[in-house]
Amino acid sequence: MFEQEQVIIKLCMQRGLGSAELLQIDDEYGSLEEGKYADFLVLKDNPLRDVAAVEQADKQVYQHGVRKS
């Protein structure tokens, strides 16, 4: 299972950066780096093992690097 998770994570990362490169906005978006904007979730459980993890009540939602919940 660990190897499959690694592949999924790598594909998601490539998708984000690839999209940003196509739109020519990769200087501000597409990867988690200092100085770039980011929308992401902080979850307690691994959604690759249990998709219900994205519905957890205590998740943290960040938009443009600012916590929204």
PQR file of N, CA, C, O and H, with PARSE charges and radii, in Angstrom:
ATOM      1  N   MET A   1       0.829  -1.201   0.000 -0.4000 1.5000
ATOM      2  CA  MET A   1       0.000   0.000   0.000 -0.0000 2.0000
ATOM      3  C   MET A   1       0.868   1.257   0.000  0.5500 1.7000
ATOM      4  O   MET A   1       0.531   2.228  -0.678 -0.5500 1.4000
ATOM      5  N   PHE A   2       1.960   1.264   0.732 -0.4000 1.5000
ATOM      6  CA  PHE A   2       2.821   2.440   0.831 -0.0000 2.0000
ATOM      7  C   PHE A   2       3.314   2.876  -0.543  0.5500 1.7000
ATOM      8  O   PHE A   2       3.336   4.070  -0.841 -0.5500 1.4000
ATOM      9  H   PHE A   2       2.233   0.475   1.283  0.4000 1.0000
ATOM     10  N   GLU A   3       3.706   1.932  -1.375 -0.4000 1.5000
ATOM     11  CA  GLU A   3       4.218   2.258  -2.710 -0.0000 2.0000
ATOM     12  C   GLU A   3       3.131   2.904  -3.569  0.5500 1.7000
ATOM     13  O   GLU A   3       3.406   3.850  -4.306 -0.5500 1.4000
ATOM     14  H   GLU A   3       3.689   0.962  -1.133  0.4000 1.0000
ATOM     15  N   GLN A   4       1.902   2.398  -3.477 -0.4000 1.5000
ATOM     16  CA  GLN A   4       0.788   2.983  -4.228 -0.0000 2.0000
ATOM     17  C   GLN A   4       0.524   4.415  -3.771  0.5500 1.7000
ATOM     18  O   GLN A   4       0.260   5.295  -4.590 -0.5500 1.4000
ATOM     19  H   GLN A   4       1.679   1.629  -2.878  0.4000 1.0000
ATOM     20  N   GLU A   5       0.597   4.642  -2.470 -0.4000 1.5000
ATOM     21  CA  GLU A   5       0.390   5.990  -1.936 -0.0000 2.0000
ATOM     22  C   GLU A   5       1.449   6.944  -2.475  0.5500 1.7000
ATOM     23  O   GLU A   5       1.141   8.083  -2.827 -0.5500 1.4000
ATOM     24  H   GLU A   5       0.812   3.928  -1.805  0.4000 1.0000
ATOM     25  N   GLN A   6       2.680   6.491  -2.539 -0.4000 1.5000
ATOM     26  CA  GLN A   6       3.772   7.317  -3.059 -0.0000 2.0000
ATOM     27  C   GLN A   6       3.507   7.721  -4.511  0.5500 1.7000
ATOM     28  O   GLN A   6       3.749   8.865  -4.896 -0.5500 1.4000
ATOM     29  H   GLN A   6       2.930   5.566  -2.252  0.4000 1.0000
ATOM     30  N   VAL A   7       3.013   6.782  -5.307 -0.4000 1.5000
ATOM     31  CA  VAL A   7       2.714   7.060  -6.714 -0.0000 2.0000
ATOM     32  C   VAL A   7       1.595   8.087  -6.821  0.5500 1.7000
ATOM     33  O   VAL A   7       1.687   9.019  -7.621 -0.5500 1.4000
ATOM     34  H   VAL A   7       2.817   5.853  -4.995  0.4000 1.0000
ATOM     35  N   ILE A   8       0.544   7.930  -6.030 -0.4000 1.5000
ATOM     36  CA  ILE A   8      -0.584   8.868  -6.059 -0.0000 2.0000
ATOM     37  C   ILE A   8      -0.125  10.259  -5.658  0.5500 1.7000
ATOM     38  O   ILE A   8      -0.490  11.242  -6.302 -0.5500 1.4000
ATOM     39  H   ILE A   8       0.469   7.173  -5.381  0.4000 1.0000
ATOM     40  N   ILE A   9       0.664  10.352  -4.609 -0.4000 1.5000
ATOM     41  CA  ILE A   9       1.169  11.655  -4.156 -0.0000 2.0000
ATOM     42  C   ILE A   9       2.012  12.307  -5.250  0.5500 1.7000
ATOM     43  O   ILE A   9       1.864  13.498  -5.525 -0.5500 1.4000
ATOM     44  H   ILE A   9       0.960   9.553  -4.085  0.4000 1.0000
ATOM     45  N   LYS A  10       2.886  11.535  -5.869 -0.4000 1.5000
ATOM     46  CA  LYS A  10       3.741  12.078  -6.934 -0.0000 2.0000
ATOM     47  C   LYS A  10       2.901  12.580  -8.109  0.5500 1.7000
ATOM     48  O   LYS A  10       3.183  13.642  -8.664 -0.5500 1.4000
ATOM     49  H   LYS A  10       3.006  10.568  -5.646  0.4000 1.0000
ATOM     50  N   LEU A  11       1.876  11.824  -8.488 -0.4000 1.5000
ATOM     51  CA  LEU A  11       1.005  12.245  -9.589 -0.0000 2.0000
ATOM     52  C   LEU A  11       0.266  13.534  -9.253  0.5500 1.7000
ATOM     53  O   LEU A  11       0.136  14.413 -10.104 -0.5500 1.4000
ATOM     54  H   LEU A  11       1.647  10.961  -8.037  0.4000 1.0000
ATOM     55  N   CYS A  12      -0.215  13.651  -8.026 -0.4000 1.5000
ATOM     56  CA  CYS A  12      -0.914  14.872  -7.605 -0.0000 2.0000
ATOM     57  C   CYS A  12       0.023  16.075  -7.639  0.5500 1.7000
ATOM     58  O   CYS A  12      -0.366  17.158  -8.076 -0.5500 1.4000
ATOM     59  H   CYS A  12      -0.109  12.937  -7.334  0.4000 1.0000
ATOM     60  N   MET A  13       1.237  15.886  -7.184 -0.4000 1.5000
ATOM     61  CA  MET A  13       2.208  16.978  -7.194 -0.0000 2.0000
ATOM     62  C   MET A  13       2.535  17.398  -8.627  0.5500 1.7000
ATOM     63  O   MET A  13       2.613  18.590  -8.924 -0.5500 1.4000
ATOM     64  H   MET A  13       1.553  15.006  -6.829  0.4000 1.0000
ATOM     65  N   GLN A  14       2.725  16.426  -9.507 -0.4000 1.5000
ATOM     66  CA  GLN A  14       3.038  16.741 -10.898 -0.0000 2.0000
ATOM     67  C   GLN A  14       1.863  17.433 -11.575  0.5500 1.7000
ATOM     68  O   GLN A  14       2.051  18.315 -12.413 -0.5500 1.4000
ATOM     69  H   GLN A  14       2.662  15.458  -9.265  0.4000 1.0000
ATOM     70  N   ARG A  15       0.667  17.033 -11.212 -0.4000 1.5000
ATOM     71  CA  ARG A  15      -0.528  17.656 -11.791 -0.0000 2.0000
ATOM     72  C   ARG A  15      -0.593  19.130 -11.409  0.5500 1.7000
ATOM     73  O   ARG A  15      -0.880  19.978 -12.255 -0.5500 1.4000
ATOM     74  H   ARG A  15       0.514  16.316 -10.531  0.4000 1.0000
ATOM     75  N   GLY A  16      -0.332  19.435 -10.161 -0.4000 1.5000
ATOM     76  CA  GLY A  16      -0.378  20.825  -9.707 -0.0000 2.0000
ATOM     77  C   GLY A  16       0.668  21.686 -10.370  0.5500 1.7000
ATOM     78  O   GLY A  16       0.356  22.768 -10.868 -0.5500 1.4000
ATOM     79  H   GLY A  16      -0.099  18.747  -9.474  0.4000 1.0000
ATOM     80  N   LEU A  17       1.894  21.230 -10.385 -0.4000 1.5000
ATOM     81  CA  LEU A  17       2.976  22.008 -10.987 -0.0000 2.0000
ATOM     82  C   LEU A  17       2.820  22.081 -12.500  0.5500 1.7000
ATOM     83  O   LEU A  17       3.061  23.128 -13.101 -0.5500 1.4000
ATOM     84  H   LEU A  17       2.147  20.352  -9.980  0.4000 1.0000
ATOM     85  N   GLY A  18       2.418  20.974 -13.116 -0.4000 1.5000
ATOM     86  CA  GLY A  18       2.229  20.966 -14.565 -0.0000 2.0000
ATOM     87  C   GLY A  18       1.158  21.944 -15.007  0.5500 1.7000
ATOM     88  O   GLY A  18       1.329  22.644 -16.005 -0.5500 1.4000
ATOM     89  H   GLY A  18       2.222  20.123 -12.628  0.4000 1.0000
ATOM     90  N   SER A  19       0.053  21.998 -14.272 -0.4000 1.5000
ATOM     91  CA  SER A  19      -1.022  22.942 -14.597 -0.0000 2.0000
ATOM     92  C   SER A  19      -0.534  24.375 -14.460  0.5500 1.7000
ATOM     93  O   SER A  19      -0.810  25.216 -15.316 -0.5500 1.4000
ATOM     94  H   SER A  19      -0.086  21.429 -13.462  0.4000 1.0000
ATOM     95  N   ALA A  20       0.186  24.649 -13.390 -0.4000 1.5000
ATOM     96  CA  ALA A  20       0.706  26.002 -13.169 -0.0000 2.0000
ATOM     97  C   ALA A  20       1.690  26.396 -14.271  0.5500 1.7000
ATOM     98  O   ALA A  20       1.706  27.545 -14.713 -0.5500 1.4000
ATOM     99  H   ALA A  20       0.410  23.966 -12.695  0.4000 1.0000
ATOM    100  N   GLU A  21       2.502  25.448 -14.708 -0.4000 1.5000
ATOM    101  CA  GLU A  21       3.454  25.734 -15.788 -0.0000 2.0000
ATOM    102  C   GLU A  21       2.722  26.031 -17.096  0.5500 1.7000
ATOM    103  O   GLU A  21       3.091  26.956 -17.819 -0.5500 1.4000
ATOM    104  H   GLU A  21       2.489  24.514 -14.350  0.4000 1.0000
ATOM    105  N   LEU A  22       1.679  25.242 -17.401 -0.4000 1.5000
ATOM    106  CA  LEU A  22       0.910  25.480 -18.624 -0.0000 2.0000
ATOM    107  C   LEU A  22       0.260  26.857 -18.613  0.5500 1.7000
ATOM    108  O   LEU A  22       0.179  27.517 -19.649 -0.5500 1.4000
ATOM    109  H   LEU A  22       1.380  24.491 -16.813  0.4000 1.0000
ATOM    110  N   LEU A  23      -0.199  27.287 -17.449 -0.4000 1.5000
ATOM    111  CA  LEU A  23      -0.839  28.596 -17.316 -0.0000 2.0000
ATOM    112  C   LEU A  23       0.177  29.721 -17.119  0.5500 1.7000
ATOM    113  O   LEU A  23      -0.189  30.893 -17.030 -0.5500 1.4000
ATOM    114  H   LEU A  23      -0.132  26.751 -16.608  0.4000 1.0000
ATOM    115  N   GLN A  24       1.438  29.354 -17.053 -0.4000 1.5000
ATOM    116  CA  GLN A  24       2.546  30.300 -16.843 -0.0000 2.0000
ATOM    117  C   GLN A  24       2.385  31.097 -15.549  0.5500 1.7000
ATOM    118  O   GLN A  24       2.651  32.298 -15.500 -0.5500 1.4000
ATOM    119  H   GLN A  24       1.735  28.402 -17.126  0.4000 1.0000
ATOM    120  N   ILE A  25       1.942  30.393 -14.504 -0.4000 1.5000
ATOM    121  CA  ILE A  25       1.822  31.015 -13.181 -0.0000 2.0000
ATOM    122  C   ILE A  25       2.617  30.225 -12.144  0.5500 1.7000
ATOM    123  O   ILE A  25       2.391  30.365 -10.942 -0.5500 1.4000
ATOM    124  H   ILE A  25       1.727  29.417 -14.545  0.4000 1.0000
ATOM    125  N   ASP A  26       3.553  29.391 -12.615 -0.4000 1.5000
ATOM    126  CA  ASP A  26       4.308  28.537 -11.715 -0.0000 2.0000
ATOM    127  C   ASP A  26       5.270  29.313 -10.823  0.5500 1.7000
ATOM    128  O   ASP A  26       5.865  28.735  -9.914 -0.5500 1.4000
ATOM    129  H   ASP A  26       3.736  29.277 -13.592  0.4000 1.0000
ATOM    130  N   ASP A  27       5.432  30.618 -11.067 -0.4000 1.5000
ATOM    131  CA  ASP A  27       6.249  31.418 -10.159 -0.0000 2.0000
ATOM    132  C   ASP A  27       5.488  31.731  -8.869  0.5500 1.7000
ATOM    133  O   ASP A  27       6.102  32.105  -7.870 -0.5500 1.4000
ATOM    134  H   ASP A  27       4.948  31.088 -11.805  0.4000 1.0000
ATOM    135  N   GLU A  28       4.143  31.582  -8.878 -0.4000 1.5000
ATOM    136  CA  GLU A  28       3.332  31.860  -7.689 -0.0000 2.0000
ATOM    137  C   GLU A  28       2.518  30.661  -7.221  0.5500 1.7000
ATOM    138  O   GLU A  28       2.108  30.622  -6.061 -0.5500 1.4000
ATOM    139  H   GLU A  28       3.644  31.278  -9.690  0.4000 1.0000
ATOM    140  N   TYR A  29       2.271  29.671  -8.098 -0.4000 1.5000
ATOM    141  CA  TYR A  29       1.410  28.531  -7.778 -0.0000 2.0000
ATOM    142  C   TYR A  29       2.043  27.227  -8.239  0.5500 1.7000
ATOM    143  O   TYR A  29       3.039  27.233  -8.962 -0.5500 1.4000
ATOM    144  H   TYR A  29       2.604  29.703  -9.040  0.4000 1.0000
ATOM    145  N   GLY A  30       1.458  26.106  -7.815 -0.4000 1.5000
ATOM    146  CA  GLY A  30       1.834  24.809  -8.357 -0.0000 2.0000
ATOM    147  C   GLY A  30       2.634  23.910  -7.444  0.5500 1.7000
ATOM    148  O   GLY A  30       2.695  22.701  -7.667 -0.5500 1.4000
ATOM    149  H   GLY A  30       0.649  26.101  -7.228  0.4000 1.0000
ATOM    150  N   SER A  31       3.250  24.476  -6.415 -0.4000 1.5000
ATOM    151  CA  SER A  31       4.015  23.659  -5.469 -0.0000 2.0000
ATOM    152  C   SER A  31       4.059  24.372  -4.123  0.5500 1.7000
ATOM    153  O   SER A  31       3.858  25.584  -4.039 -0.5500 1.4000
ATOM    154  H   SER A  31       3.200  25.459  -6.233  0.4000 1.0000
ATOM    155  N   LEU A  32       4.323  23.609  -3.086 -0.4000 1.5000
ATOM    156  CA  LEU A  32       4.427  24.192  -1.747 -0.0000 2.0000
ATOM    157  C   LEU A  32       5.847  24.689  -1.533  0.5500 1.7000
ATOM    158  O   LEU A  32       6.743  23.921  -1.182 -0.5500 1.4000
ATOM    159  H   LEU A  32       4.486  22.625  -3.155  0.4000 1.0000
ATOM    160  N   GLU A  33       6.036  25.972  -1.749 -0.4000 1.5000
ATOM    161  CA  GLU A  33       7.337  26.602  -1.573 -0.0000 2.0000
ATOM    162  C   GLU A  33       7.148  27.971  -0.943  0.5500 1.7000
ATOM    163  O   GLU A  33       6.104  28.603  -1.107 -0.5500 1.4000
ATOM    164  H   GLU A  33       5.308  26.596  -2.034  0.4000 1.0000
ATOM    165  N   GLU A  34       8.153  28.418  -0.230 -0.4000 1.5000
ATOM    166  CA  GLU A  34       8.105  29.742   0.374 -0.0000 2.0000
ATOM    167  C   GLU A  34       7.880  30.797  -0.706  0.5500 1.7000
ATOM    168  O   GLU A  34       8.541  30.793  -1.745 -0.5500 1.4000
ATOM    169  H   GLU A  34       9.001  27.905  -0.097  0.4000 1.0000
ATOM    170  N   GLY A  35       6.936  31.700  -0.441 -0.4000 1.5000
ATOM    171  CA  GLY A  35       6.643  32.781  -1.371 -0.0000 2.0000
ATOM    172  C   GLY A  35       5.553  32.480  -2.385  0.5500 1.7000
ATOM    173  O   GLY A  35       5.154  33.364  -3.143 -0.5500 1.4000
ATOM    174  H   GLY A  35       6.399  31.703   0.402  0.4000 1.0000
ATOM    175  N   LYS A  36       5.060  31.232  -2.413 -0.4000 1.5000
ATOM    176  CA  LYS A  36       3.991  30.869  -3.342 -0.0000 2.0000
ATOM    177  C   LYS A  36       2.655  30.782  -2.606  0.5500 1.7000
ATOM    178  O   LYS A  36       2.615  30.540  -1.400 -0.5500 1.4000
ATOM    179  H   LYS A  36       5.384  30.514  -1.797  0.4000 1.0000
ATOM    180  N   TYR A  37       1.559  30.984  -3.347 -0.4000 1.5000
ATOM    181  CA  TYR A  37       0.220  30.832  -2.791 -0.0000 2.0000
ATOM    182  C   TYR A  37      -0.105  29.349  -2.697  0.5500 1.7000
ATOM    183  O   TYR A  37       0.360  28.551  -3.511 -0.5500 1.4000
ATOM    184  H   TYR A  37       1.592  31.181  -4.327  0.4000 1.0000
ATOM    185  N   ALA A  38      -0.910  28.983  -1.696 -0.4000 1.5000
ATOM    186  CA  ALA A  38      -1.246  27.573  -1.539 -0.0000 2.0000
ATOM    187  C   ALA A  38      -2.643  27.410  -0.961  0.5500 1.7000
ATOM    188  O   ALA A  38      -3.021  28.103  -0.017 -0.5500 1.4000
ATOM    189  H   ALA A  38      -1.288  29.631  -1.035  0.4000 1.0000
ATOM    190  N   ASP A  39      -3.404  26.488  -1.535 -0.4000 1.5000
ATOM    191  CA  ASP A  39      -4.675  26.045  -0.984 -0.0000 2.0000
ATOM    192  C   ASP A  39      -4.467  24.579  -0.617  0.5500 1.7000
ATOM    193  O   ASP A  39      -4.080  23.775  -1.465 -0.5500 1.4000
ATOM    194  H   ASP A  39      -3.097  25.924  -2.302  0.4000 1.0000
ATOM    195  N   PHE A  40      -4.722  24.228   0.649 -0.4000 1.5000
ATOM    196  CA  PHE A  40      -4.495  22.851   1.064 -0.0000 2.0000
ATOM    197  C   PHE A  40      -5.282  22.528   2.324  0.5500 1.7000
ATOM    198  O   PHE A  40      -5.782  23.424   3.004 -0.5500 1.4000
ATOM    199  H   PHE A  40      -5.036  24.881   1.338  0.4000 1.0000
ATOM    200  N   LEU A  41      -5.388  21.242   2.627 -0.4000 1.5000
ATOM    201  CA  LEU A  41      -6.049  20.741   3.832 -0.0000 2.0000
ATOM    202  C   LEU A  41      -5.016  20.119   4.748  0.5500 1.7000
ATOM    203  O   LEU A  41      -4.031  19.544   4.286 -0.5500 1.4000
ATOM    204  H   LEU A  41      -4.982  20.514   2.075  0.4000 1.0000
ATOM    205  N   VAL A  42      -5.243  20.236   6.051 -0.4000 1.5000
ATOM    206  CA  VAL A  42      -4.442  19.519   7.038 -0.0000 2.0000
ATOM    207  C   VAL A  42      -5.385  18.510   7.676  0.5500 1.7000
ATOM    208  O   VAL A  42      -6.356  18.886   8.332 -0.5500 1.4000
ATOM    209  H   VAL A  42      -6.044  20.703   6.426  0.4000 1.0000
ATOM    210  N   LEU A  43      -5.097  17.231   7.483 -0.4000 1.5000
ATOM    211  CA  LEU A  43      -5.963  16.159   7.958 -0.0000 2.0000
ATOM    212  C   LEU A  43      -5.240  15.297   8.975  0.5500 1.7000
ATOM    213  O   LEU A  43      -4.022  15.131   8.920 -0.5500 1.4000
ATOM    214  H   LEU A  43      -4.308  16.926   6.950  0.4000 1.0000
ATOM    215  N   LYS A  44      -6.014  14.751   9.906 -0.4000 1.5000
ATOM    216  CA  LYS A  44      -5.449  13.858  10.911 -0.0000 2.0000
ATOM    217  C   LYS A  44      -5.181  12.475  10.314  0.5500 1.7000
ATOM    218  O   LYS A  44      -4.153  11.861  10.598 -0.5500 1.4000
ATOM    219  H   LYS A  44      -7.004  14.886   9.950  0.4000 1.0000
ATOM    220  N   ASP A  45      -6.106  11.991   9.489 -0.4000 1.5000
ATOM    221  CA  ASP A  45      -5.991  10.656   8.911 -0.0000 2.0000
ATOM    222  C   ASP A  45      -5.588  10.735   7.441  0.5500 1.7000
ATOM    223  O   ASP A  45      -5.708  11.784   6.809 -0.5500 1.4000
ATOM    224  H   ASP A  45      -6.942  12.490   9.258  0.4000 1.0000
ATOM    225  N   ASN A  46      -5.117   9.629   6.915 -0.4000 1.5000
ATOM    226  CA  ASN A  46      -4.633   9.543   5.543 -0.0000 2.0000
ATOM    227  C   ASN A  46      -5.799   9.310   4.577  0.5500 1.7000
ATOM    228  O   ASN A  46      -6.406   8.239   4.614 -0.5500 1.4000
ATOM    229  H   ASN A  46      -5.019   8.777   7.429  0.4000 1.0000
ATOM    230  N   PRO A  47      -6.130  10.278   3.716 -0.5600 1.5000
ATOM    231  CA  PRO A  47      -7.248  10.091   2.789  0.2800 2.0000
ATOM    232  C   PRO A  47      -6.967   9.055   1.697  0.5500 1.7000
ATOM    233  O   PRO A  47      -7.894   8.618   1.014 -0.5500 1.4000
ATOM    234  N   LEU A  48      -5.718   8.661   1.525 -0.4000 1.5000
ATOM    235  CA  LEU A  48      -5.402   7.609   0.563 -0.0000 2.0000
ATOM    236  C   LEU A  48      -5.785   6.239   1.106  0.5500 1.7000
ATOM    237  O   LEU A  48      -5.975   5.294   0.341 -0.5500 1.4000
ATOM    238  H   LEU A  48      -4.966   9.015   2.080  0.4000 1.0000
ATOM    239  N   ARG A  49      -5.897   6.135   2.405 -0.4000 1.5000
ATOM    240  CA  ARG A  49      -6.319   4.874   3.033 -0.0000 2.0000
ATOM    241  C   ARG A  49      -7.798   4.880   3.366  0.5500 1.7000
ATOM    242  O   ARG A  49      -8.442   3.831   3.366 -0.5500 1.4000
ATOM    243  H   ARG A  49      -5.743   6.903   3.027  0.4000 1.0000
ATOM    244  N   ASP A  50      -8.346   6.069   3.654 -0.4000 1.5000
ATOM    245  CA  ASP A  50      -9.765   6.194   3.995 -0.0000 2.0000
ATOM    246  C   ASP A  50     -10.256   7.542   3.490  0.5500 1.7000
ATOM    247  O   ASP A  50      -9.967   8.578   4.087 -0.5500 1.4000
ATOM    248  H   ASP A  50      -7.823   6.921   3.654  0.4000 1.0000
ATOM    249  N   VAL A  51     -11.000   7.526   2.386 -0.4000 1.5000
ATOM    250  CA  VAL A  51     -11.445   8.768   1.755 -0.0000 2.0000
ATOM    251  C   VAL A  51     -12.316   9.610   2.686  0.5500 1.7000
ATOM    252  O   VAL A  51     -12.422  10.821   2.491 -0.5500 1.4000
ATOM    253  H   VAL A  51     -11.235   6.684   1.901  0.4000 1.0000
ATOM    254  N   ALA A  52     -12.935   9.007   3.681 -0.4000 1.5000
ATOM    255  CA  ALA A  52     -13.761   9.749   4.637 -0.0000 2.0000
ATOM    256  C   ALA A  52     -12.932  10.718   5.474  0.5500 1.7000
ATOM    257  O   ALA A  52     -13.494  11.587   6.140 -0.5500 1.4000
ATOM    258  H   ALA A  52     -12.850   8.023   3.839  0.4000 1.0000
ATOM    259  N   ALA A  53     -11.622  10.585   5.453 -0.4000 1.5000
ATOM    260  CA  ALA A  53     -10.747  11.476   6.227 -0.0000 2.0000
ATOM    261  C   ALA A  53     -10.921  12.930   5.810  0.5500 1.7000
ATOM    262  O   ALA A  53     -10.723  13.826   6.630 -0.5500 1.4000
ATOM    263  H   ALA A  53     -11.166   9.878   4.912  0.4000 1.0000
ATOM    264  N   VAL A  54     -11.284  13.187   4.561 -0.4000 1.5000
ATOM    265  CA  VAL A  54     -11.453  14.576   4.114 -0.0000 2.0000
ATOM    266  C   VAL A  54     -12.701  15.219   4.698  0.5500 1.7000
ATOM    267  O   VAL A  54     -12.882  16.432   4.596 -0.5500 1.4000
ATOM    268  H   VAL A  54     -11.444  12.460   3.895  0.4000 1.0000
ATOM    269  N   GLU A  55     -13.560  14.415   5.308 -0.4000 1.5000
ATOM    270  CA  GLU A  55     -14.777  14.941   5.915 -0.0000 2.0000
ATOM    271  C   GLU A  55     -14.653  15.091   7.427  0.5500 1.7000
ATOM    272  O   GLU A  55     -15.647  15.389   8.089 -0.5500 1.4000
ATOM    273  H   GLU A  55     -13.413  13.430   5.391  0.4000 1.0000
ATOM    274  N   GLN A  56     -13.475  14.897   7.985 -0.4000 1.5000
ATOM    275  CA  GLN A  56     -13.311  14.995   9.434 -0.0000 2.0000
ATOM    276  C   GLN A  56     -13.671  16.391   9.913  0.5500 1.7000
ATOM    277  O   GLN A  56     -13.419  17.379   9.223 -0.5500 1.4000
ATOM    278  H   GLN A  56     -12.668  14.655   7.447  0.4000 1.0000
ATOM    279  N   ALA A  57     -14.258  16.467  11.088 -0.4000 1.5000
ATOM    280  CA  ALA A  57     -14.766  17.734  11.623 -0.0000 2.0000
ATOM    281  C   ALA A  57     -13.653  18.714  11.979  0.5500 1.7000
ATOM    282  O   ALA A  57     -13.846  19.925  11.871 -0.5500 1.4000
ATOM    283  H   ALA A  57     -14.463  15.665  11.648  0.4000 1.0000
ATOM    284  N   ASP A  58     -12.500  18.216  12.399 -0.4000 1.5000
ATOM    285  CA  ASP A  58     -11.439  19.102  12.882 -0.0000 2.0000
ATOM    286  C   ASP A  58     -10.359  19.391  11.837  0.5500 1.7000
ATOM    287  O   ASP A  58      -9.236  19.748  12.193 -0.5500 1.4000
ATOM    288  H   ASP A  58     -12.344  17.232  12.486  0.4000 1.0000
ATOM    289  N   LYS A  59     -10.688  19.240  10.552 -0.4000 1.5000
ATOM    290  CA  LYS A  59      -9.686  19.527   9.515 -0.0000 2.0000
ATOM    291  C   LYS A  59      -9.403  21.024   9.464  0.5500 1.7000
ATOM    292  O   LYS A  59     -10.223  21.841   9.883 -0.5500 1.4000
ATOM    293  H   LYS A  59     -11.600  18.950  10.262  0.4000 1.0000
ATOM    294  N   GLN A  60      -8.256  21.360   8.956 -0.4000 1.5000
ATOM    295  CA  GLN A  60      -7.866  22.759   8.783 -0.0000 2.0000
ATOM    296  C   GLN A  60      -7.806  23.050   7.284  0.5500 1.7000
ATOM    297  O   GLN A  60      -7.163  22.324   6.526 -0.5500 1.4000
ATOM    298  H   GLN A  60      -7.590  20.697   8.616  0.4000 1.0000
ATOM    299  N   VAL A  61      -8.476  24.105   6.872 -0.4000 1.5000
ATOM    300  CA  VAL A  61      -8.513  24.496   5.467 -0.0000 2.0000
ATOM    301  C   VAL A  61      -7.727  25.789   5.303  0.5500 1.7000
ATOM    302  O   VAL A  61      -7.957  26.761   6.022 -0.5500 1.4000
ATOM    303  H   VAL A  61      -8.999  24.694   7.488  0.4000 1.0000
ATOM    304  N   TYR A  62      -6.802  25.794   4.356 -0.4000 1.5000
ATOM    305  CA  TYR A  62      -5.996  26.984   4.061 -0.0000 2.0000
ATOM    306  C   TYR A  62      -6.246  27.411   2.616  0.5500 1.7000
ATOM    307  O   TYR A  62      -6.242  26.584   1.704 -0.5500 1.4000
ATOM    308  H   TYR A  62      -6.615  25.005   3.772  0.4000 1.0000
ATOM    309  N   GLN A  63      -6.463  28.708   2.421 -0.4000 1.5000
ATOM    310  CA  GLN A  63      -6.588  29.269   1.080 -0.0000 2.0000
ATOM    311  C   GLN A  63      -5.578  30.396   0.954  0.5500 1.7000
ATOM    312  O   GLN A  63      -5.533  31.297   1.792 -0.5500 1.4000
ATOM    313  H   GLN A  63      -6.467  29.380   3.162  0.4000 1.0000
ATOM    314  N   HIS A  64      -4.778  30.344  -0.085 -0.4000 1.5000
ATOM    315  CA  HIS A  64      -3.683  31.306  -0.283 -0.0000 2.0000
ATOM    316  C   HIS A  64      -2.794  31.380   0.959  0.5500 1.7000
ATOM    317  O   HIS A  64      -2.281  32.442   1.311 -0.5500 1.4000
ATOM    318  H   HIS A  64      -4.815  29.612  -0.766  0.4000 1.0000
ATOM    319  N   GLY A  65      -2.624  30.222   1.616 -0.4000 1.5000
ATOM    320  CA  GLY A  65      -1.757  30.147   2.782 -0.0000 2.0000
ATOM    321  C   GLY A  65      -2.353  30.685   4.061  0.5500 1.7000
ATOM    322  O   GLY A  65      -1.666  30.741   5.082 -0.5500 1.4000
ATOM    323  H   GLY A  65      -3.041  29.359   1.330  0.4000 1.0000
ATOM    324  N   VAL A  66      -3.632  31.090   4.035 -0.4000 1.5000
ATOM    325  CA  VAL A  66      -4.290  31.647   5.215 -0.0000 2.0000
ATOM    326  C   VAL A  66      -5.332  30.655   5.714  0.5500 1.7000
ATOM    327  O   VAL A  66      -6.165  30.180   4.942 -0.5500 1.4000
ATOM    328  H   VAL A  66      -4.189  31.045   3.206  0.4000 1.0000
ATOM    329  N   ARG A  67      -5.284  30.345   7.001 -0.4000 1.5000
ATOM    330  CA  ARG A  67      -6.227  29.384   7.564 -0.0000 2.0000
ATOM    331  C   ARG A  67      -7.642  29.948   7.522  0.5500 1.7000
ATOM    332  O   ARG A  67      -7.892  31.064   7.977 -0.5500 1.4000
ATOM    333  H   ARG A  67      -4.608  30.731   7.628  0.4000 1.0000
ATOM    334  N   LYS A  68      -8.575  29.152   6.961 -0.4000 1.5000
ATOM    335  CA  LYS A  68      -9.973  29.558   6.830 -0.0000 2.0000
ATOM    336  C   LYS A  68     -10.887  28.814   7.790  0.5500 1.7000
ATOM    337  O   LYS A  68     -11.991  29.280   8.070 -0.5500 1.4000
ATOM    338  H   LYS A  68      -8.371  28.246   6.591  0.4000 1.0000
ATOM    339  N   SER A  69     -10.452  27.668   8.300 -0.4000 1.5000
ATOM    340  CA  SER A  69     -11.262  26.925   9.277 -0.0000 2.0000
ATOM    341  C   SER A  69     -10.379  26.053  10.139  0.5500 1.7000
ATOM    342  O   SER A  69     -10.876  25.352  11.020 -0.5500 1.4000
ATOM    343  H   SER A  69      -9.555  27.290   8.072  0.4000 1.0000
TER
END
